Amino acid sequence: MHLRKTIVAAAALLLTGPAVALDAEQAQKVNETRQAVLKVVGWNIAPLGAMAQGRIPWDDALFARNAQRLAWMTTMIPDAFRADTREFTLETEALPAIWEDYARFETLAANAERSAERLAEVAQGDDRDAARAAVSALIDDCRACHDDFRLDD
């Protein structure tokens, strides 16, 4: 029951927009939610990149499934970052630049979303070269956002 309340509270915060006033507990929940979204994105793209690079055997079913997941999950990225948490001390790699230039962040996120949609389309076919190119395009779009809005590892 507590988990359900937490999920409902986090969802409500994410949908309210950048002007929402957060307390420290809410900011932590927002941070955990955004990290979870990105962890799932990474979990799904990693095998696709490995397949595209020939590091693991190609699996058409896995490729198509993960590409579909990415097309859906990338739509969540702008919402996951909508609440401005700059005033809180959080364990995060998100840079304040996200909220200083949220329009650019949204543009880069939309680019990734379009690339993920294209990847999902290509994954339904038999053209592995096109699939490799689509994975590369999505990774490039993710990297563009990371370059400007994520703390270097």
CYANA upper distance limits for C-alpha pairs under 8 A (distance plus 0.5 A):
  1 MET  CA      5 LYS  CA      6.93
  2 HIS  CA      6 THR  CA      6.72
  3 LEU  CA      7 ILE  CA      6.65
  4 ARG  CA      8 VAL  CA      6.65
  5 LYS  CA      9 ALA  CA      6.52
  6 THR  CA     10 ALA  CA      6.55
  6 THR  CA     29 LYS  CA      8.09
  7 ILE  CA     11 ALA  CA      6.52
  8 VAL  CA     12 ALA  CA      6.63
  9 ALA  CA     13 LEU  CA      6.73
  9 ALA  CA     26 GLN  CA      8.46
 10 ALA  CA     14 LEU  CA      6.66
 10 ALA  CA     26 GLN  CA      7.81
 10 ALA  CA     29 LYS  CA      6.64
 10 ALA  CA     30 VAL  CA      6.38
 10 ALA  CA     33 THR  CA      7.68
 11 ALA  CA     15 LEU  CA      6.80
 12 ALA  CA     16 THR  CA      6.86
 13 LEU  CA     17 GLY  CA      8.12
 13 LEU  CA     20 VAL  CA      7.82
 13 LEU  CA     26 GLN  CA      8.40
 13 LEU  CA     30 VAL  CA      7.87
 13 LEU  CA     83 ALA  CA      7.55
 14 LEU  CA     30 VAL  CA      7.72
 14 LEU  CA     79 ASP  CA      6.09
 14 LEU  CA     80 ALA  CA      6.44
 14 LEU  CA     81 PHE  CA      8.06
 14 LEU  CA     82 ARG  CA      6.73
 14 LEU  CA     83 ALA  CA      6.72
 15 LEU  CA     79 ASP  CA      7.04
 15 LEU  CA     82 ARG  CA      8.28
 16 THR  CA     20 VAL  CA      6.89
 16 THR  CA     83 ALA  CA      8.42
 17 GLY  CA     82 ARG  CA      6.17
 17 GLY  CA     83 ALA  CA      6.70
 18 PRO  CA     82 ARG  CA      5.62
 18 PRO  CA     83 ALA  CA      5.17
 18 PRO  CA     84 ASP  CA      6.30
 19 ALA  CA     83 ALA  CA      7.79
 19 ALA  CA     84 ASP  CA      8.22
 20 VAL  CA     83 ALA  CA      7.13
 20 VAL  CA     84 ASP  CA      8.47
 22 LEU  CA     26 GLN  CA      6.21
 22 LEU  CA     27 ALA  CA      6.38
 22 LEU  CA     85 THR  CA      8.27
 23 ASP  CA     27 ALA  CA      6.63
 24 ALA  CA     28 GLN  CA      6.69
 24 ALA  CA     88 PHE  CA      7.12
 25 GLU  CA     29 LYS  CA      6.87
 26 GLN  CA     30 VAL  CA      6.66
 27 ALA  CA     31 ASN  CA      6.59
 27 ALA  CA     85 THR  CA      6.47
 27 ALA  CA     88 PHE  CA      7.60
 28 GLN  CA     32 GLU  CA      6.63
 28 GLN  CA     90 LEU  CA      7.32
 29 LYS  CA     33 THR  CA      6.59
 30 VAL  CA     34 ARG  CA      6.72
 30 VAL  CA     80 ALA  CA      7.73
 30 VAL  CA     83 ALA  CA      7.91
 31 ASN  CA     35 GLN  CA      6.67
 31 ASN  CA     85 THR  CA      8.40
 31 ASN  CA     90 LEU  CA      7.92
 31 ASN  CA     92 THR  CA      7.87
 32 GLU  CA     36 ALA  CA      6.60
 33 THR  CA     37 VAL  CA      6.78
 33 THR  CA     80 ALA  CA      7.33
 34 ARG  CA     38 LEU  CA      6.83
 34 ARG  CA     77 ILE  CA      7.91
 34 ARG  CA     80 ALA  CA      5.34
 34 ARG  CA     81 PHE  CA      7.07
 35 GLN  CA     39 LYS  CA      6.48
 36 ALA  CA     40 VAL  CA      6.70
 37 VAL  CA     41 VAL  CA      6.81
 37 VAL  CA     73 MET  CA      7.58
 37 VAL  CA     76 MET  CA      7.78
 37 VAL  CA     77 ILE  CA      7.61
 37 VAL  CA     80 ALA  CA      7.96
 38 LEU  CA     42 GLY  CA      6.59
 38 LEU  CA     77 ILE  CA      8.12
 39 LYS  CA     43 TRP  CA      6.50
 40 VAL  CA     44 ASN  CA      6.69
 40 VAL  CA     73 MET  CA      8.28
 41 VAL  CA     45 ILE  CA      6.67
 41 VAL  CA     70 LEU  CA      6.68
 41 VAL  CA     73 MET  CA      6.95
 41 VAL  CA     74 THR  CA      7.77
 42 GLY  CA     46 ALA  CA      6.37
 43 TRP  CA     47 PRO  CA      8.15
 44 ASN  CA     48 LEU  CA      7.82
 44 ASN  CA     66 ASN  CA      5.79
 44 ASN  CA     67 ALA  CA      8.09
 44 ASN  CA     69 ARG  CA      7.73
 44 ASN  CA     70 LEU  CA      7.24
 45 ILE  CA     49 GLY  CA      6.74
 45 ILE  CA     66 ASN  CA      7.45
 45 ILE  CA     67 ALA  CA      8.15
 45 ILE  CA     70 LEU  CA      7.79
 46 ALA  CA     50 ALA  CA      6.72
 47 PRO  CA     51 MET  CA      6.53
 47 PRO  CA     56 ILE  CA      8.25
 47 PRO  CA     63 PHE  CA      8.36
 48 LEU  CA     52 ALA  CA      6.55
 48 LEU  CA     63 PHE  CA      6.54
 48 LEU  CA     66 ASN  CA      8.06
 48 LEU  CA     67 ALA  CA      8.50
 48 LEU  CA    135 VAL  CA      7.35
 49 GLY  CA     53 GLN  CA      6.63
 49 GLY  CA    132 ARG  CA      8.42
 49 GLY  CA    135 VAL  CA      6.90
 49 GLY  CA    136 SER  CA      8.07
 50 ALA  CA     54 GLY  CA      6.61
 50 ALA  CA     55 ARG  CA      5.52
 50 ALA  CA     56 ILE  CA      6.22
 51 MET  CA     55 ARG  CA      6.43
 51 MET  CA     56 ILE  CA      5.69
 51 MET  CA     57 PRO  CA      6.57
 51 MET  CA     58 TRP  CA      5.78
 51 MET  CA     59 ASP  CA      8.29
 52 ALA  CA     58 TRP  CA      8.33
 52 ALA  CA    131 ALA  CA      8.12
 52 ALA  CA    132 ARG  CA      5.43
 52 ALA  CA    135 VAL  CA      7.70
 53 GLN  CA    132 ARG  CA      8.42
 54 GLY  CA     58 TRP  CA      8.07
 58 TRP  CA     63 PHE  CA      8.31
 59 ASP  CA     63 PHE  CA      6.51
 60 ASP  CA     64 ALA  CA      6.61
 60 ASP  CA    123 ALA  CA      8.21
 61 ALA  CA     65 ARG  CA      6.56
 62 LEU  CA     66 ASN  CA      6.50
 63 PHE  CA     67 ALA  CA      6.51
 63 PHE  CA    123 ALA  CA      7.02
 64 ALA  CA     68 GLN  CA      6.71
 64 ALA  CA    120 ALA  CA      7.09
 64 ALA  CA    123 ALA  CA      5.41
 64 ALA  CA    124 GLN  CA      6.69
 65 ARG  CA     69 ARG  CA      6.86
 66 ASN  CA     70 LEU  CA      6.63
 67 ALA  CA     71 ALA  CA      6.77
 67 ALA  CA    116 ALA  CA      7.37
 67 ALA  CA    119 LEU  CA      6.49
 67 ALA  CA    120 ALA  CA      5.18
 67 ALA  CA    123 ALA  CA      7.18
 68 GLN  CA     72 TRP  CA      7.05
 68 GLN  CA    117 GLU  CA      8.28
 68 GLN  CA    120 ALA  CA      5.62
 69 ARG  CA     73 MET  CA      6.49
 70 LEU  CA     74 THR  CA      6.31
 70 LEU  CA    116 ALA  CA      6.35
 70 LEU  CA    117 GLU  CA      8.37
 70 LEU  CA    120 ALA  CA      8.28
 71 ALA  CA     75 THR  CA      7.58
 71 ALA  CA    113 GLU  CA      6.89
 71 ALA  CA    114 ARG  CA      8.50
 71 ALA  CA    116 ALA  CA      5.14
 71 ALA  CA    117 GLU  CA      5.37
 71 ALA  CA    119 LEU  CA      8.19
 71 ALA  CA    120 ALA  CA      6.86
 72 TRP  CA     76 MET  CA      7.98
 73 MET  CA     77 ILE  CA      7.78
 74 THR  CA    109 ALA  CA      7.96
 74 THR  CA    112 ALA  CA      7.38
 74 THR  CA    113 GLU  CA      5.70
 74 THR  CA    116 ALA  CA      7.65
 75 THR  CA     79 ASP  CA      8.47
 75 THR  CA    110 ALA  CA      8.38
 75 THR  CA    113 GLU  CA      6.55
 76 MET  CA     80 ALA  CA      6.55
 77 ILE  CA     81 PHE  CA      7.00
 77 ILE  CA    109 ALA  CA      7.22
 78 PRO  CA     82 ARG  CA      6.54
 78 PRO  CA    105 PHE  CA      8.24
 78 PRO  CA    106 GLU  CA      6.48
 78 PRO  CA    109 ALA  CA      6.99
 79 ASP  CA     83 ALA  CA      8.44
 81 PHE  CA     98 ILE  CA      8.43
 84 ASP  CA     99 TRP  CA      6.73
 86 ARG  CA     96 PRO  CA      6.48
 86 ARG  CA     99 TRP  CA      8.47
 93 GLU  CA    150 ARG  CA      5.85
 93 GLU  CA    151 LEU  CA      5.25
 93 GLU  CA    152 ASP  CA      8.16
 94 ALA  CA     98 ILE  CA      7.77
 94 ALA  CA    149 PHE  CA      6.62
 94 ALA  CA    150 ARG  CA      5.37
 94 ALA  CA    151 LEU  CA      6.74
 95 LEU  CA    149 PHE  CA      5.66
 95 LEU  CA    150 ARG  CA      5.88
 95 LEU  CA    151 LEU  CA      6.57
 96 PRO  CA    100 GLU  CA      6.90
 96 PRO  CA    149 PHE  CA      8.07
 97 ALA  CA    101 ASP  CA      6.41
 97 ALA  CA    102 TYR  CA      8.22
 97 ALA  CA    148 ASP  CA      7.96
 97 ALA  CA    149 PHE  CA      6.42
 98 ILE  CA    102 TYR  CA      5.76
 98 ILE  CA    105 PHE  CA      6.43
 98 ILE  CA    149 PHE  CA      6.17
101 ASP  CA    105 PHE  CA      6.98
102 TYR  CA    106 GLU  CA      6.55
103 ALA  CA    107 THR  CA      6.73
104 ARG  CA    108 LEU  CA      6.71
105 PHE  CA    109 ALA  CA      6.60
105 PHE  CA    145 CYS  CA      7.49
105 PHE  CA    149 PHE  CA      8.12
106 GLU  CA    110 ALA  CA      6.50
107 THR  CA    111 ASN  CA      6.78
108 LEU  CA    112 ALA  CA      6.91
108 LEU  CA    141 ASP  CA      7.45
108 LEU  CA    142 CYS  CA      8.50
108 LEU  CA    144 ALA  CA      7.69
108 LEU  CA    145 CYS  CA      6.36
109 ALA  CA    113 GLU  CA      6.67
109 ALA  CA    141 ASP  CA      8.44
109 ALA  CA    142 CYS  CA      8.39
109 ALA  CA    145 CYS  CA      7.75
110 ALA  CA    114 ARG  CA      6.67
111 ASN  CA    115 SER  CA      6.72
111 ASN  CA    141 ASP  CA      6.83
112 ALA  CA    116 ALA  CA      6.55
112 ALA  CA    138 LEU  CA      6.31
112 ALA  CA    141 ASP  CA      5.63
112 ALA  CA    142 CYS  CA      6.68
113 GLU  CA    117 GLU  CA      6.69
114 ARG  CA    118 ARG  CA      6.69
115 SER  CA    119 LEU  CA      6.57
115 SER  CA    134 ALA  CA      7.38
115 SER  CA    137 ALA  CA      6.87
115 SER  CA    138 LEU  CA      5.58
115 SER  CA    141 ASP  CA      8.02
116 ALA  CA    120 ALA  CA      6.70
116 ALA  CA    134 ALA  CA      8.41
116 ALA  CA    138 LEU  CA      6.60
117 GLU  CA    121 GLU  CA      6.85
118 ARG  CA    122 VAL  CA      6.66
118 ARG  CA    134 ALA  CA      7.27
119 LEU  CA    123 ALA  CA      6.45
119 LEU  CA    131 ALA  CA      7.10
119 LEU  CA    134 ALA  CA      5.58
119 LEU  CA    135 VAL  CA      6.96
119 LEU  CA    138 LEU  CA      8.18
120 ALA  CA    124 GLN  CA      7.26
121 GLU  CA    125 GLY  CA      8.05
122 VAL  CA    127 ASP  CA      7.86
122 VAL  CA    130 ALA  CA      7.12
122 VAL  CA    131 ALA  CA      6.19
122 VAL  CA    134 ALA  CA      7.86
123 ALA  CA    131 ALA  CA      6.55
127 ASP  CA    131 ALA  CA      6.80
128 ARG  CA    132 ARG  CA      6.51
129 ASP  CA    133 ALA  CA      6.71
130 ALA  CA    134 ALA  CA      6.58
131 ALA  CA    135 VAL  CA      6.71
132 ARG  CA    136 SER  CA      6.71
133 ALA  CA    137 ALA  CA      6.63
134 ALA  CA    138 LEU  CA      6.76
135 VAL  CA    139 ILE  CA      6.67
136 SER  CA    140 ASP  CA      6.57
137 ALA  CA    141 ASP  CA      6.74
138 LEU  CA    142 CYS  CA      6.69
139 ILE  CA    143 ARG  CA      6.55
140 ASP  CA    144 ALA  CA      6.66
141 ASP  CA    145 CYS  CA      7.12
142 CYS  CA    146 HIS  CA      6.75
143 ARG  CA    147 ASP  CA      6.42
144 ALA  CA    148 ASP  CA      7.29
145 CYS  CA    149 PHE  CA      6.29
145 CYS  CA    150 ARG  CA      7.87
146 HIS  CA    150 ARG  CA      5.14
146 HIS  CA    151 LEU  CA      8.16
147 ASP  CA    152 ASP  CA      8.42
